[in-house]
Every structure is written in C-alpha cells, then in structure tokens.
Amino acid sequence: MKYLVGIDNGGTFSKVAIFDENGKQYSSFSVPTKVISPRPGYAQRDMTQLWESNVNAIRHAISESGIDAKDIAAVSLSGHGKGLYLLGKNREPAYYGIMSTDTRAWRYVKEWYENGTNQKVYQKTMQEILACQPVSLLAWLRDYEPEALNNTKFIFSVKDFVRYMLTGEAYGEYTDFSGGNLINLVTGEYDLELLKLFDLEMIFDKLPPLRQSSDICGYVTEEAAICTGLPEGIPVAAGMFDVDACGIASGLLDEDKMCMIAGTWSINEFITKQPVINGTVALNSMFCIPGYYLVEESSPTSAGNMEWFIRNMMDAKESYQKANTWVESIEPQDSNVLFLPFLNGSNEDPLAKGSFIGLTAYHTKKHMLRAIYEGVVFSHLTHVKKLLQNREKPESIFLSGGAANSDVWVQIFADVMQTEIAVIKDKELGAQGAAMAAGIAAGIYRDYQDAGDKTISISKVVKPRLSYKSIYEEKYARYRAVVDALNPIWSQFEN
C-alpha cells in the first residue's frame, strides 16, 4: 500500500492529512493560522511562520498516521485562492503573506469599475475583480510598498510558496492564477495587455511558469525531508485552489454535479466545458481537470461567522454540540432575528459589515446563533440562485466544509435550498483533493475520474422538508430586503 500526503493551507488552519490509495484517511493534523491585522481590513501572516506551521503539521501527521514514511509515494497541496505571497530576490519572503479575507485594496476595485477597466478585463478573464485578488493587492503594493514589489522575484499563491519550500522550484498553477485575474482565459496564458489594464505590466517577469494541478513541480529536497520527515526525492504535484480540491474530492467530476463548501468561505460551484460569460456569475476559472472551467460564486460569508460567535459569545466549555442544540431548540418561524454574515467580508459590498437585525430584550444567544446559521445559508442561496440562471437545478447538492458536520445546519441547507443535500464522508477534503492530484502525478491513478471512483464516498443524504419551504422563502425575502436597504450606506463604514 502506498500513501499520499495532502497539504491544505486555508484561511483558518494549515492542515496535513495522509491517505491510502483508496482514500482512507490515516491521520490529520492542523495548526491554527496566526492572522496579523494591524488595521481594519488587513489580514496577513508571517510567511516564515507559515512554513514552520506546515513543517509542524507534516511531522505530526506522519507520526500520528502509524505508517512508515518510506511508503509515502507523493505529496501535493491546496490552499485558499486569491491573496498574495511574494518571494524575494534573496529567496526570502518579500512581504507578509496576504490572505483572501484582506480588503485593503477595495478602492482600486471601485476605481476600476468606475472607469470601465472591469469591462475590458472581463473580456479577457471572464470574471469580476475582487479586492482580495492578486491584481488588486499588487496595485496596492505598487503604491504603498514599492520596495517590497521591487524586491520580488516570484509571485505565488499560498500553496505555491509552500511547494517552493518543499522543492526549491518556482511554479504557478492554472486554477489559482486563473481565479485571480492573472490569466487570459481565451488563450490560457499570461497576457501583458491584461496586466497593462491594471497598470501592472512591471510584474510580468515576476510571474512563475504555469503548470496543471497534477503536473510534477519538483521533488522533496534533502533539506525539506530533514525538517518535515517526508521521504527525500518523492514527487510534489502542483496542487490546486482549495475550492477545486474540495470540489474534486466531493465528486465534482462532470457537468451534472453542483457543490457547496461551507467553511470560512461560502463556495458554490459547478463545472462546464464553456465559461459562463453572460454576466450572471462572478467568476470563471480553469478547473483542475483540463478542458473544464469552474463556474464559481463565492464570498467569505460562511461558517467562519459561527466560529466567531462560539469564540466570543460562548464559554470555552460549551462545545459545537451545544451550539447545535441551541439552534435546534428554536423553530425558524419562532424567531425573526436576521444576521448578515459579513464579519470577514461580503458578497454585497466590500465595506459591508456583519449585523444582527431585529434583536429585542426578549432574544437570547440561542436566537442569535439560529440567525447566524440561517444567515450563512441565505448567503449561499444568493450565490446558488445566480448559478442556477445558467443550468438546471441538480437533484442533489454535494456539501462539505465545517457546516457539513452539523446535522441541524445541513437540514437548514436542505430546507432553504429545497434540494437534497449529500454530505461527503467526513475527512479533510481540501487535503484529499490535493492527494488525488499527488496520486495522478505518482501514477497511482489514471486521472481524476479514476481517483474519484476509488476515494469518494457519501456519508448521508438529507431531504428537504416541504413544510418549511414557505417559512424560509419569507425569511429569505426579509434578508434580501435588509441587505438591499443597507447596501447604499456601507460606504459610511470605511473604518
């Protein structure tokens, strides 16, 4: 039996999981992300510390797996998309790593939409411009940290940086870079004219060579092997954007499927052989299966809001199970409290803020938590409605991420969507998707279909309850009315 290592650096944890060829997870170890926020809207991390966290997670995952490290065949990576990680000319980090929840560059996006740059960009990239994308952050660095940009040798995503530390070789990868407005989706390559639209032509030579997700991008070096415990010389596959990784590990293998990932980000997606360019969806990018595009609606509005509530509003002794019990104790028709899940950003306005609406002296933490669960699902529904303008409603939606571990939350998803929800067997799906790419690189799997057939399983299927349909339709209508009413005034909340 050979084993595969998946490394997943998201917005909350650096995670490493080890799987066998059949997708059985032998171990998983996570190290919390240490976020540096010197000002509102900033979300960054120390890149040296990030590598140390990955080393720690790899060593512990190997130790806890009980396997012989010599039987590890390959490794690959997934990571949060957007954001920015710069490697300096001295092969040291050139700046802090910037995460996908960072909104410091929102003014650039506003200007590009006001002067029509977004329309010219869309013709090449087929996606909207976001404040957390590399192009926006690079424009901010150009104006506020020019020395860091001048010192940059390579522009990376988070997983590219970790892969570089494992191999000493610099590559970019299509799923991440095409999701960051850095690739012309018509040609499938970098485009100097595209960069000129952002006044970023100076970064063209800092973009690393591009590879597909399952391509080998180097081998574990002696130095990396010593510090991580990985076998020296095993192949390291390029890896992928974590939404691709969770999607592929959830069975997103053909055009009939639709996936939702409810983690820090609300990810809602399907794949197609033709990008959707009618303006109804925000993002098209290149999928990890060559020849397919990922059609994505996403925002940092999902289960991270619940994490904030538990961390700040509940006692340490009160577990996630207690939170689920609280929510289950209140029927949706018995509380009119609404929550806008915008603590980490929004799918409405870059300056939108998390908000409770309708609180009275009668309400308790239980009502607030119920509102958070529902508000997160309403944000997902806003995205899903846009996707469904371009395809048939699926018989079931595959759900993964932290919210999928809560039976009561999954039922709310099913009742609000009025669609069957299939929950993927509980394991680290971002790492599993990366491990599938590693297995292809190592010759263990023929392709992603072969990998999926051998590794993917559904743990449960939750049916929607028709009796809740009108209740949630009314609540969602109120949610939309509040969001629409507040959208014109978020500019007053810059700080």
TORMAR-397204 format. One record per residue (C-alpha): residue in three letters; residue number from 1; x, y, z. Coordinates in pm, whole numbers, plus 50000, padded with zeros to 5 digits. Each point is the difference from the previous one (the first is absolute). Example, Ala and Ser with C-alpha at 12.3 -4.5 7.8 and 13.67 -1.06 7.14 Angstrom:
2
ALA; 1; 51230; 49550; 50780;
SER; 2; 50137; 50344; 49934;
***
This chain:
495
MET; 1; 50000; 50000; 50000;
LYS; 2; 50124; 50344; 49906;
TYR; 3; 49899; 50319; 50177;
LEU; 4; 49935; 50354; 49883;
VAL; 5; 50045; 50325; 50191;
GLY; 6; 49768; 50295; 49951;
ILE; 7; 50097; 50341; 50140;
ASP; 8; 49722; 50259; 50027;
ASN; 9; 50060; 50361; 50105;
GLY; 10; 49668; 50174; 50040;
GLY; 11; 49893; 50314; 50180;
THR; 12; 49976; 49837; 50342;
PHE; 13; 50250; 49713; 50020;
SER; 14; 50301; 49842; 49836;
LYS; 15; 49888; 49638; 49969;
VAL; 16; 50176; 49684; 49893;
ALA; 17; 49826; 49666; 49946;
ILE; 18; 50130; 49662; 49888;
PHE; 19; 49792; 49762; 49789;
ASP; 20; 50043; 49658; 49851;
GLU; 21; 49928; 49923; 49634;
ASN; 22; 49633; 49937; 50081;
GLY; 23; 49946; 50336; 50166;
LYS; 24; 50007; 49874; 50358;
GLN; 25; 50128; 50279; 50222;
TYR; 26; 50266; 49877; 50241;
SER; 27; 50072; 50325; 50177;
SER; 28; 49940; 50372; 49996;
PHE; 29; 50178; 50275; 50187;
SER; 30; 49918; 50371; 50001;
VAL; 31; 50186; 50307; 50117;
PRO; 32; 49790; 50317; 50046;
THR; 33; 50070; 50293; 49772;
LYS; 34; 50146; 50302; 50177;
VAL; 35; 49845; 50303; 49836;
ILE; 36; 50168; 50340; 50021;
SER; 37; 49750; 50288; 49976;
PRO; 38; 50180; 50330; 50061;
ARG; 39; 49704; 50195; 49858;
PRO; 40; 49635; 49927; 49915;
GLY; 41; 49980; 49807; 49674;
TYR; 42; 50350; 49853; 50031;
ALA; 43; 50039; 49622; 50023;
GLN; 44; 50359; 49889; 49962;
ARG; 45; 50242; 49741; 50137;
ASP; 46; 50371; 49955; 50056;
MET; 47; 50117; 49774; 49714;
THR; 48; 50293; 49855; 50196;
GLN; 49; 49761; 49910; 50279;
LEU; 50; 49761; 49856; 49741;
TRP; 51; 50272; 49762; 49878;
GLU; 52; 50078; 49900; 50359;
SER; 53; 49632; 49924; 50054;
ASN; 54; 50001; 49777; 49693;
VAL; 55; 50314; 49820; 50118;
ASN; 56; 49836; 49944; 50339;
ALA; 57; 49679; 49868; 49842;
ILE; 58; 50185; 49767; 49760;
ARG; 59; 50214; 49848; 50274;
HIS; 60; 49704; 49942; 50231;
ALA; 61; 49780; 49857; 49722;
ILE; 62; 50269; 49748; 49908;
SER; 63; 50061; 49910; 50365;
GLU; 64; 49631; 49954; 50078;
SER; 65; 49925; 49800; 49686;
GLY; 66; 50191; 49695; 50119;
ILE; 67; 50134; 49939; 49650;
ASP; 68; 50359; 49966; 49888;
ALA; 69; 50093; 50333; 49838;
LYS; 70; 50195; 49804; 49738;
ASP; 71; 49665; 49887; 49857;
ILE; 72; 49889; 50357; 49919;
ALA; 73; 49990; 50016; 49621;
ALA; 74; 49931; 50368; 49933;
VAL; 75; 49877; 50326; 50145;
SER; 76; 49793; 50289; 49871;
LEU; 77; 49831; 50311; 50129;
SER; 78; 49687; 50208; 50006;
GLY; 79; 49950; 50344; 50144;
HIS; 80; 49777; 50301; 50019;
GLY; 81; 49970; 50181; 49672;
LYS; 82; 50045; 50373; 49950;
GLY; 83; 50239; 50166; 50244;
LEU; 84; 50369; 50048; 49923;
TYR; 85; 50331; 49845; 50104;
LEU; 86; 50321; 50160; 49874;
LEU; 87; 50341; 49834; 49988;
GLY; 88; 50292; 50243; 50002;
LYS; 89; 50307; 50004; 49779;
ASN; 90; 50196; 49869; 50298;
ARG; 91; 49763; 49699; 50009;
GLU; 92; 49846; 50133; 50323;
PRO; 93; 49647; 50139; 50035;
ALA; 94; 49976; 50349; 49854;
TYR; 95; 49695; 50101; 50205;
TYR; 96; 49738; 49853; 50227;
GLY; 97; 49781; 49733; 49849;
ILE; 98; 49663; 50161; 49926;
MET; 99; 49689; 49789; 50055;
SER; 100; 49677; 49975; 49804;
THR; 101; 49803; 50188; 50267;
ASP; 102; 50214; 50315; 49956;
THR; 103; 49805; 50301; 49867;
ARG; 104; 50262; 50277; 50011;
ALA; 105; 49994; 50041; 49622;
TRP; 106; 49628; 50068; 49966;
ARG; 107; 50052; 50353; 49864;
TYR; 108; 50182; 49865; 49695;
VAL; 109; 49707; 49776; 49917;
LYS; 110; 49760; 50291; 50040;
GLU; 111; 50211; 50212; 49763;
TRP; 112; 50029; 49721; 49739;
TYR; 113; 49621; 49964; 49997;
GLU; 114; 49947; 50374; 49975;
ASN; 115; 50241; 50050; 49708;
GLY; 116; 49891; 49692; 49803;
THR; 117; 50318; 49797; 50052;
ASN; 118; 49790; 49711; 50130;
GLN; 119; 49822; 49964; 49665;
LYS; 120; 50330; 49979; 49810;
VAL; 121; 50136; 49752; 50252;
TYR; 122; 49688; 49783; 49980;
GLN; 123; 50051; 49947; 49627;
LYS; 124; 50329; 49829; 50081;
THR; 125; 49948; 49835; 50340;
MET; 126; 49622; 49947; 50009;
GLN; 127; 49981; 50095; 50367;
GLU; 128; 49930; 50291; 50226;
ILE; 129; 50279; 50179; 50184;
LEU; 130; 50019; 49948; 50376;
ALA; 131; 50194; 50195; 50262;
CYS; 132; 50169; 49680; 50121;
GLN; 133; 50127; 49892; 49656;
PRO; 134; 50372; 50024; 49920;
VAL; 135; 49949; 50280; 49748;
SER; 136; 49834; 50228; 50256;
LEU; 137; 50258; 49923; 50268;
LEU; 138; 50287; 50048; 49755;
ALA; 139; 49862; 50341; 49906;
TRP; 140; 49989; 50090; 50370;
LEU; 141; 50360; 49883; 50049;
ARG; 142; 50110; 50196; 49693;
ASP; 143; 49875; 50319; 50165;
TYR; 144; 50061; 49936; 50371;
GLU; 145; 50281; 49741; 50026;
PRO; 146; 50201; 50047; 49677;
GLU; 147; 50322; 49865; 50153;
ALA; 148; 49832; 49667; 50077;
LEU; 149; 49875; 49973; 49643;
ASN; 150; 50337; 50102; 49854;
ASN; 151; 50169; 49733; 50212;
THR; 152; 49762; 49728; 49883;
LYS; 153; 50137; 49713; 49791;
PHE; 154; 49682; 49790; 49976;
ILE; 155; 49630; 50060; 50058;
PHE; 156; 49839; 49699; 50166;
SER; 157; 49673; 49876; 50141;
VAL; 158; 50024; 49853; 50351;
LYS; 159; 50041; 49642; 49878;
ASP; 160; 50266; 50106; 49746;
PHE; 161; 50210; 50143; 50283;
VAL; 162; 49973; 49683; 50209;
ARG; 163; 50079; 49787; 49694;
TYR; 164; 50306; 50216; 49934;
MET; 165; 50118; 49936; 50355;
LEU; 166; 49965; 49624; 49941;
THR; 167; 50171; 49993; 49661;
GLY; 168; 50203; 50317; 49948;
GLU; 169; 49828; 50040; 49661;
ALA; 170; 49771; 50289; 49907;
TYR; 171; 49674; 49940; 49813;
GLY; 172; 49655; 50148; 49977;
GLU; 173; 49692; 49790; 49937;
TYR; 174; 49699; 50053; 49774;
THR; 175; 49707; 49970; 50242;
ASP; 176; 50138; 50258; 50243;
PHE; 177; 50137; 50250; 49752;
SER; 178; 49697; 49984; 49770;
GLY; 179; 49782; 50073; 50305;
GLY; 180; 50199; 50312; 50078;
ASN; 181; 49959; 50197; 49674;
LEU; 182; 50358; 49914; 49903;
ILE; 183; 49928; 49773; 49701;
ASN; 184; 49826; 50069; 49670;
LEU; 185; 49736; 49724; 49990;
VAL; 186; 49975; 50031; 49623;
THR; 187; 50366; 49908; 49947;
GLY; 188; 50055; 49817; 50328;
GLU; 189; 50323; 50189; 50065;
TYR; 190; 50140; 50316; 50153;
ASP; 191; 49915; 50315; 49806;
LEU; 192; 50208; 50318; 50012;
GLU; 193; 49711; 50205; 49861;
LEU; 194; 49782; 49874; 50284;
LEU; 195; 50255; 50114; 50257;
LYS; 196; 50021; 50341; 49831;
LEU; 197; 49628; 50050; 50069;
PHE; 198; 50089; 49991; 50370;
ASP; 199; 50322; 50206; 49951;
LEU; 200; 50189; 49689; 50111;
GLU; 201; 50214; 49921; 49696;
MET; 202; 50308; 50021; 50225;
ILE; 203; 49904; 49670; 50167;
PHE; 204; 49993; 49794; 49679;
ASP; 205; 50350; 49860; 50052;
LYS; 206; 49919; 49913; 50360;
LEU; 207; 49729; 49748; 49903;
PRO; 208; 50134; 49642; 50028;
PRO; 209; 49956; 49729; 49732;
LEU; 210; 49651; 49850; 49999;
ARG; 211; 49918; 49633; 50059;
GLN; 212; 49687; 49782; 50019;
SER; 213; 49887; 49873; 50340;
SER; 214; 50133; 49645; 49963;
ASP; 215; 50329; 50097; 49831;
ILE; 216; 50316; 49923; 50192;
CYS; 217; 50158; 50328; 50112;
GLY; 218; 50311; 49867; 50166;
TYR; 219; 50099; 49750; 50265;
VAL; 220; 50039; 50022; 50377;
THR; 221; 50349; 50134; 50065;
GLU; 222; 50241; 49863; 50258;
GLU; 223; 49953; 50311; 50213;
ALA; 224; 49619; 49973; 49989;
ALA; 225; 50014; 49626; 50071;
ILE; 226; 50209; 50057; 50313;
CYS; 227; 49765; 50257; 50148;
THR; 228; 49666; 49842; 49897;
GLY; 229; 50066; 49626; 50014;
LEU; 230; 49884; 49953; 49640;
PRO; 231; 50213; 49766; 49790;
GLU; 232; 50261; 50184; 49797;
GLY; 233; 49944; 49988; 49625;
ILE; 234; 49627; 49921; 49987;
PRO; 235; 49804; 50202; 49741;
VAL; 236; 49808; 50313; 50094;
ALA; 237; 49702; 50074; 49775;
ALA; 238; 49896; 50359; 49926;
GLY; 239; 49677; 49977; 50198;
MET; 240; 49700; 50227; 49972;
PHE; 241; 49777; 50276; 50132;
ASP; 242; 49818; 49857; 50303;
VAL; 243; 49658; 50043; 49843;
ASP; 244; 50116; 49768; 49720;
ALA; 245; 50145; 49759; 50254;
CYS; 246; 49682; 49983; 50209;
GLY; 247; 49794; 49979; 49681;
ILE; 248; 50196; 49715; 49847;
ALA; 249; 50004; 49814; 50334;
SER; 250; 49621; 50048; 50018;
GLY; 251; 49940; 49839; 49663;
LEU; 252; 49999; 50307; 49776;
LEU; 253; 50105; 49787; 49704;
ASP; 254; 49738; 50091; 49740;
GLU; 255; 49763; 50279; 49898;
ASP; 256; 49695; 49858; 50180;
LYS; 257; 50139; 50053; 50351;
MET; 258; 49986; 50309; 50219;
CYS; 259; 50201; 50052; 50319;
MET; 260; 49984; 50229; 50299;
ILE; 261; 50289; 50042; 50242;
ALA; 262; 49906; 50160; 50330;
GLY; 263; 50325; 50093; 50172;
THR; 264; 50151; 50344; 50051;
TRP; 265; 49874; 50070; 49648;
SER; 266; 49664; 49929; 49846;
ILE; 267; 50099; 49812; 49685;
ASN; 268; 49733; 49902; 49748;
GLU; 269; 50106; 49844; 49671;
PHE; 270; 49956; 49777; 49701;
ILE; 271; 50219; 49917; 49702;
THR; 272; 49940; 50043; 49630;
LYS; 273; 50189; 49977; 49675;
GLN; 274; 49900; 50355; 49910;
PRO; 275; 50039; 50297; 50237;
VAL; 276; 49689; 50196; 50095;
ILE; 277; 50050; 50349; 49858;
ASN; 278; 49651; 50152; 50019;
GLY; 279; 50084; 50198; 50312;
THR; 280; 49779; 49801; 50238;
VAL; 281; 50287; 49843; 50195;
ALA; 282; 50309; 50154; 50151;
LEU; 283; 50280; 49758; 49920;
ASN; 284; 50110; 49762; 49729;
SER; 285; 50335; 49829; 50043;
MET; 286; 50188; 49702; 49865;
PHE; 287; 49910; 49678; 50183;
CYS; 288; 50247; 49736; 50110;
ILE; 289; 49864; 49764; 49733;
PRO; 290; 50149; 50139; 49677;
GLY; 291; 49733; 50112; 49755;
TYR; 292; 49749; 50101; 50267;
TYR; 293; 49921; 50337; 50151;
LEU; 294; 49893; 50052; 50359;
VAL; 295; 49697; 50230; 50025;
GLU; 296; 50011; 50142; 50348;
GLU; 297; 49801; 50228; 50224;
SER; 298; 50180; 50061; 50327;
SER; 299; 50053; 50234; 50294;
PRO; 300; 50152; 49979; 50351;
THR; 301; 49652; 49975; 50155;
SER; 302; 49964; 49644; 50120;
ALA; 303; 50081; 49793; 50310;
GLY; 304; 50273; 50238; 50115;
ASN; 305; 49718; 50215; 50141;
MET; 306; 49897; 49718; 50234;
GLU; 307; 50362; 49954; 50109;
TRP; 308; 50007; 50368; 50099;
PHE; 309; 49683; 49964; 50206;
ILE; 310; 50123; 49691; 50186;
ARG; 311; 50338; 50162; 50065;
ASN; 312; 49857; 50327; 50131;
MET; 313; 49649; 49928; 50128;
MET; 314; 50017; 49652; 50153;
ASP; 315; 50197; 49851; 50288;
ALA; 316; 50296; 49783; 49910;
LYS; 317; 49823; 49700; 50153;
GLU; 318; 49708; 50046; 49761;
SER; 319; 50076; 49781; 49700;
TYR; 320; 49883; 50001; 49641;
GLN; 321; 49743; 49744; 50106;
LYS; 322; 49860; 50253; 50246;
ALA; 323; 49973; 50252; 49718;
ASN; 324; 49809; 49752; 49786;
THR; 325; 49768; 49921; 50292;
TRP; 326; 49928; 50369; 50045;
VAL; 327; 49913; 50047; 49634;
GLU; 328; 49784; 49688; 49989;
SER; 329; 49799; 50122; 50301;
ILE; 330; 49851; 50288; 49798;
GLU; 331; 49776; 49951; 49701;
PRO; 332; 50061; 50240; 49708;
GLN; 333; 49651; 50150; 50025;
ASP; 334; 50057; 50081; 50368;
SER; 335; 50274; 50257; 49946;
ASN; 336; 50013; 50296; 49763;
VAL; 337; 50359; 50095; 50084;
LEU; 338; 50213; 50031; 49687;
PHE; 339; 50377; 49987; 49972;
LEU; 340; 50210; 50137; 49716;
PRO; 341; 50305; 49765; 49989;
PHE; 342; 50250; 50266; 49899;
LEU; 343; 50251; 49982; 50287;
ASN; 344; 50283; 49904; 49762;
GLY; 345; 49875; 50172; 49685;
SER; 346; 49689; 49980; 49788;
ASN; 347; 49841; 49907; 49670;
GLU; 348; 49820; 50334; 49993;
ASP; 349; 50243; 50287; 50059;
PRO; 350; 50370; 49993; 50095;
LEU; 351; 49925; 50220; 50302;
ALA; 352; 49691; 49810; 50122;
LYS; 353; 50013; 49897; 50365;
GLY; 354; 49858; 49712; 50201;
SER; 355; 49671; 50102; 50159;
PHE; 356; 49711; 49870; 50210;
ILE; 357; 49663; 50144; 49903;
GLY; 358; 49688; 49976; 50214;
LEU; 359; 50147; 49936; 50344;
THR; 360; 49782; 50081; 50301;
ALA; 361; 50038; 49948; 50375;
TYR; 362; 49811; 49674; 49958;
HIS; 363; 50267; 49839; 49783;
THR; 364; 50286; 49787; 50129;
LYS; 365; 50327; 49865; 49869;
LYS; 366; 49803; 49705; 49869;
HIS; 367; 49799; 50227; 49770;
MET; 368; 50319; 50173; 49887;
LEU; 369; 50169; 49671; 49918;
ARG; 370; 49692; 49879; 49814;
ALA; 371; 50013; 50321; 49795;
ILE; 372; 50369; 49937; 49920;
TYR; 373; 49928; 49648; 49873;
GLU; 374; 49717; 50130; 49784;
GLY; 375; 50187; 50310; 49880;
VAL; 376; 50291; 49789; 49879;
VAL; 377; 49760; 49778; 49803;
PHE; 378; 49825; 50307; 49856;
SER; 379; 50335; 50128; 49875;
HIS; 380; 50064; 49663; 49835;
LEU; 381; 49651; 50017; 49847;
THR; 382; 50073; 50343; 49850;
HIS; 383; 50298; 49845; 49822;
VAL; 384; 49814; 49684; 49896;
LYS; 385; 49716; 50202; 49846;
LYS; 386; 50253; 50167; 49770;
LEU; 387; 50149; 49666; 49899;
LEU; 388; 49658; 49852; 49926;
GLN; 389; 49937; 50268; 49739;
ASN; 390; 50245; 49803; 49786;
ARG; 391; 49911; 49636; 50058;
GLU; 392; 49730; 49762; 50118;
LYS; 393; 49946; 49958; 50372;
PRO; 394; 50183; 49684; 50107;
GLU; 395; 49824; 49714; 50173;
SER; 396; 50244; 50039; 50287;
ILE; 397; 50274; 50237; 50106;
PHE; 398; 50322; 49864; 50148;
LEU; 399; 50088; 50180; 50323;
SER; 400; 50334; 50006; 50181;
GLY; 401; 50182; 50228; 50242;
GLY; 402; 49949; 50065; 50369;
ALA; 403; 49623; 50050; 49976;
ALA; 404; 49963; 49650; 49854;
ASN; 405; 50094; 49858; 50342;
SER; 406; 49681; 50142; 50154;
ASP; 407; 49682; 49798; 49939;
VAL; 408; 49777; 50296; 50086;
TRP; 409; 50192; 50232; 49767;
VAL; 410; 49987; 49749; 49713;
GLN; 411; 49622; 49976; 50049;
ILE; 412; 49974; 50380; 49977;
PHE; 413; 50197; 49987; 49674;
ALA; 414; 49759; 49739; 49862;
ASP; 415; 49688; 50188; 50114;
VAL; 416; 50117; 50339; 49871;
MET; 417; 50125; 49865; 49667;
GLN; 418; 49707; 49759; 49974;
THR; 419; 50252; 49760; 49854;
GLU; 420; 50143; 49672; 50123;
ILE; 421; 50336; 50051; 50171;
ALA; 422; 50263; 49725; 49969;
VAL; 423; 50269; 50023; 50267;
ILE; 424; 50340; 49865; 49909;
LYS; 425; 50157; 49761; 50251;
ASP; 426; 50170; 50201; 50271;
LYS; 427; 50368; 50052; 49923;
GLU; 428; 50229; 50281; 49894;
LEU; 429; 49868; 50055; 49649;
GLY; 430; 50244; 50276; 49903;
ALA; 431; 50285; 49767; 50086;
GLN; 432; 49821; 49707; 49833;
GLY; 433; 49969; 50192; 49672;
ALA; 434; 50370; 50082; 50017;
ALA; 435; 50079; 49634; 50070;
MET; 436; 49802; 49899; 49690;
ALA; 437; 50224; 50225; 49792;
ALA; 438; 50304; 49849; 50172;
GLY; 439; 49876; 49652; 49915;
ILE; 440; 49965; 50088; 49632;
ALA; 441; 50351; 50147; 50000;
ALA; 442; 50134; 49681; 50160;
GLY; 443; 49819; 49774; 49751;
ILE; 444; 49768; 49850; 50264;
TYR; 445; 49688; 50136; 49826;
ARG; 446; 49944; 50034; 49624;
ASP; 447; 49809; 50326; 50036;
TYR; 448; 49759; 50179; 50231;
GLN; 449; 49709; 49774; 49908;
ASP; 450; 50204; 49696; 50100;
ALA; 451; 50107; 50177; 50321;
GLY; 452; 49640; 50095; 50079;
ASP; 453; 49868; 49650; 49938;
LYS; 454; 50249; 49866; 50256;
THR; 455; 49984; 50267; 50269;
ILE; 456; 49663; 50182; 50015;
SER; 457; 49713; 49888; 50223;
ILE; 458; 49683; 50168; 50127;
SER; 459; 49928; 49979; 50372;
LYS; 460; 49635; 50109; 49995;
VAL; 461; 49728; 50155; 49788;
VAL; 462; 49761; 50255; 50154;
LYS; 463; 49662; 50064; 49839;
PRO; 464; 49830; 50341; 49998;
ARG; 465; 49679; 50037; 50199;
LEU; 466; 49727; 50154; 49786;
SER; 467; 49822; 50135; 50310;
TYR; 468; 50291; 50240; 50056;
LYS; 469; 50007; 50135; 49643;
SER; 470; 49770; 50302; 50047;
ILE; 471; 50151; 50083; 50342;
TYR; 472; 50348; 50030; 49859;
GLU; 473; 49887; 50175; 49684;
GLU; 474; 49847; 50272; 50217;
LYS; 475; 50310; 50025; 50219;
TYR; 476; 50232; 50014; 49698;
ALA; 477; 49786; 50277; 49849;
ARG; 478; 50045; 50202; 50321;
TYR; 479; 50374; 49926; 49997;
ARG; 480; 50025; 50131; 49642;
ALA; 481; 49791; 50307; 50085;
VAL; 482; 50235; 50088; 50288;
VAL; 483; 50314; 49942; 49792;
ASP; 484; 49865; 50209; 49712;
ALA; 485; 49898; 50279; 50237;
LEU; 486; 50344; 50015; 50164;
ASN; 487; 50211; 49973; 49684;
PRO; 488; 49990; 50377; 49926;
ILE; 489; 50142; 50096; 50341;
TRP; 490; 50294; 49762; 50050;
SER; 491; 50236; 50264; 49867;
GLN; 492; 49947; 50182; 50331;
PHE; 493; 50165; 49706; 50182;
GLU; 494; 50347; 50024; 49844;
ASN; 495; 50178; 49976; 50335;
***
